[in-house]
């Protein structure tokens, strides 16, 4: 009996210890969460430090909880565009902020439209007679588009400035597919829908080359124009045309070449840069050389929350690839986005709806589900305005068709009005190793699509008819939305991608502007004073678990982008290779019918971070 009592006491003791342990863990996590939150009260007199380590995106990605716990996620840090812009513009009118400091040393880029919008915010700071200082070890296209808007551009003595412009090689798998004996069944409509060409050709078609060159040239010209307006003394044209000559003239010193070309104002290391800012913003005693008084970006964002007074204009964000079902932020799940819209319409007193699109498209079904949800706003009599970010193509344009008015930026990538489907079959590959297939059928579609034995003519006809029907529906939606004849829409569709400036001339968009202009237009159409309205963002709310897990990480967690320009350029091309393989994997996994622009550039942050798990996936996929 004493043994039983002893065992019972032991079990009770273990139970009490576990309860105490879990309570301690809970309060530790709660403390970590509260202490990790940005502190709006910590705004001090000095400089606003805009440390853009990572990428600038429309909607930061949220990692799956289990992936975080397993340590299998490694998403680069991402900054929400609207938060960064709001903070910079607020700094222009805040007497406590004496200067804005851009730390671009580990900036990995963003969409061209996003960079232009951020540059415009920096111009407001300079218009308020406040200095903007930028520093980096290496400047490439994206970072320099921001730095050009600074009043002082600094470059590390060991650094360089190298600009490549849009373009580069693309992988074509036709030769490999033929060697492996894989048959690629492609169903498509559109002369310029070149997303499938890597699986059917060994090079670009003349039509694809024409369209890609026109887009790249337009975007490059806009980049040069933006830089020239922001920094007239920069000899961009000469430096880009013959960088080797410019560097040779500087005795091989890349930093001095950038200085002589007027690309930068000062050559100096981070300590010298810090001392310069200290002259403007002040320093703190007892701190290392190069310190300066400053407020962190996160704290300043927290101290300047989004406007919440006045009439509410709902804003829903469609960012990333459009996929079926639910998805975490950074990917546009059809069910997730439609539920956010419908819930906002039901529970909030919205006066209008703005759809902010930064997506290359994806699933046709998911795109249609989002469009149907947007139409419910019109059923309720609400005006609908679309604001396009850096990319709003294919399925991203599909969801924009209910709009009363569409805004975009000149550098927005849009169009790609086309549909395609692709299925790999392996009958020839299996035959090479002596494997064949056979069976019985009760209908012409029994066992179809037969990926092992090959699809039959009946299935191919059904699939192609489906693609053509969806394309005709796409044309009809655009025709109705843009008030253009279907034949005219067909002539500018065909899967071709357009820059925002050309899209406006073609009638695919109505005017230039960002989300602020879209909200103002939506308010006007609702009969409201735009000054008395505010954007009510219909964003998914992170769970308590997600917030707790996020509190464990810091700004320095995960792999960081390289600081030198050459490594950053090389990493960008390697990331493009991984993205291409991921595109191939997703095409094989479905959905079979897509309205997606695979050739559209990534918009900063959607590229995977280079790590061993991705490289292993790349090798594994090739070896399958």
Secondary structure, DSSP 8 states (H G I E B T S, - for coil): -HHHHHHHHHHHHHHHHHHHHHHHHHHHHHHHHHHHS--GGG--SEEEEEE--EEEESS-----HHHHHHT------EEEHHHHHHHHHHHHT-TTEEEEEEE-TTEEEE-HHHHHHHHHHHHHHHHTT-EEEEEEEEE-HHHHHHHTTSSEEEEEEEEEE----S-------HHHHHHHT-EEEEEEE-TT-GGGHHHH-SS--HHHHHHHHHHHHHHHHHHHHHHHHH-TT--HHHHHHTHHHHHHHTTT-HHHHHHHTTS-SEE--HHHHHHHHHHHH---TTS-TT---EEEHHHHHHHS-----SEEEEEEEEES-EESS---TTSEEHHHHHHHHHHHHHHS-EEEEEEEEEE-EEEHHHHHHHHHHHHHHHHTT-EEEEEEEEEEETHHHHTTTT-SEEEE-TT-EEE---EEEEEEE-HHHHHHTT-------SSTTTT-S-TTT---HHHHHHHHHHHHHHHHHHHHHHHHHHT--HHHHHHH-TT-EEEHHHHHHHTS--EE--HHHHHHHHHHHTT--GGGEEEEE------HHHHHHHHH--TT-S----SSHHHHHHHHHHHHHHHHHHHHHHHHHS-SEEEE-TTS---SS-S----HHHHHHHHHHHH-
